[in-house]
């Protein structure tokens, strides 16, 4: 066995990579010990096991990113490279690359207490103007001499234990076949390691935000992550440029502040909360929201949603804050809008945040997030953990419940079909202790736009897009969910919110193809008890308004940070919406303003000019007021993200 190991290039490369993996684990242990006072209050043996278990995944990913060149050079099937000088250079390359990884891992254990996060690419921006940097580093090297010693030992261990590639004595055809297969297998394993999972169509590659899946507190992501991974995965991210439109903090706060204080006249209502985030459920599909379309003959595809709207509270103009699914959870559940990129892909996604789950958790609410896709899909599980949800309930939990159809209800591409999964959600909520707050993210109204076989005659292809039949099926699934929920004892003491993750790319009418129309979605609050008002209010609502509106209505008694507004205590004149997919947009009153960060790129009366054909720049006093407001929003958001100041420190 030893002879096979030492004389096969595949196993030799694996051995060398294993040495790196061991060094990463030693660095993680050192990181924990160096920062023991920060972590020890929240550590148990079980928590520590989960942190190190998750850390192995991120170590594997970092190892794959940093050693890909070594693997390719070691196994690339060219016989002429099998010379002593080549193998010596290969060893030097291997040790130097991983010595750098060891060094930055150990150095970050010293830097960590200053910002309570692993260093990302932002560190280069933070220190680019620091003239005294080398003096600072020199002082820290002296103070932490033992880290220099540990680094030297680990690097020496890599050099000493490195196993050189065996000289090939095989016939050339065997050499080329063996090295080609070895290279293919290791590259595929490396890709899996970078993604943090096997190949699938539901999941994006592992990002720094995924570390939240293994933690109890946000700061523990520092234990799970390693610094090489954090830097590599944020290399393509340009640091958010902190604007300084306002130098006076009081002026900035007077224009816009995300700090919400409890209402002195609040009335406590400890109702359950159920938030339904429906995939691609654009406003265009809802007939009652479009009486003007097709000469008044348009009926849409959502008869149940139409009936629910008639019994709910909504607003005249309702918008999403982003254009893709991963924008929706931060916006709806934590009142964090998308800026120039999705929040979960920002280096700042390791920040402490508050959410509807964390805040109601102070009132002993039980919280759960439901998504019928494979656990981990779209990074939703990671965000649910970072947002403080007690439970993440996905495909795994659905299949474990013998009362439902298990994998037979999987749509073959994304998730469990909406109808059975929503029935499952209603059943699981009936087993929760009240009060509870839950969020459900549906999936069936998604490409490739299929519905269950049993409904293909009920909801055949119609209109211009196959998506329309999926919307009809999802609307039917919502009807069935509310029918089941209405029979549960918790129903009348529950406040329901229904919205979409984003609008749709399958657009029929021109009014929904504009910069304003692309963000139109439904937002409605439904209270079966009848306590909440019913009707369509004049004004503007957006996804980030959902959390502060809910907390205010429930009579929440603690301050918190939310970038949206409380719709129940905001006049129509003060109501606004902000979104950003290609360019920041600010909507207030009758107008929408497009602003590139430096100057206005468009100003339109979207109500009188729904197709946005007439740019009104320079013709209205509202333009200047709206420009100041969007500047205040941008500066406040980016300043708080940079300072990790998006929670209210609890007393």
Protein Blocks (a to p, Z undefined) as FASTA:
>chain_A
ZZmmmmcfklmmmmmmmmmmmmmmmmmmmmmmmmmmmmmmmpcfklmmmmmmmmmmmmmm
mmmmmmmmmmmmmmoccfklmcfklmmmmmmmmmmmmmmmmmmmmmmmmmmmmnopacdf
klmmmmmmmmklmmmmmmmmmmmmmlmmmmmmmmmmmmmmpccddddfbdfklmmmmmmm
mmmmmmmmmmmmmnopacdfkbccddfklmmmmpmbfklmmmmpcfklmmmmmmmpccdd
dddfbfbfklmmmmoccbdcddfkbccddddddddddehiafklpmklmmmgghhpagbj
alklmmmmmmcccdfbdcdfbfbfklmmmmmmnopacffbcfklpfklmpccddfklmmm
mnopacddddfbdehihhlmmmmmmnopabdcdfklmmmpmkbgkjmlpghlmmccfklm
mmmmmmmmmmpccddddddddfklccehiadfklmmmmgcehjbfklmmmmmmmmmmmmm
mmmmmmpmklmmcccddddfbdcfbdfbfklmcmklmmgccdddddfkomaccdddeddd
dfklmmmmmmmmnopabdcddfbdcfklccfklgccdddfkbccddehjbccddehjacc
bdcdfklmmnopaccehiafklmmmmmmmmmmmmmmmmmmmnopabccdZZ
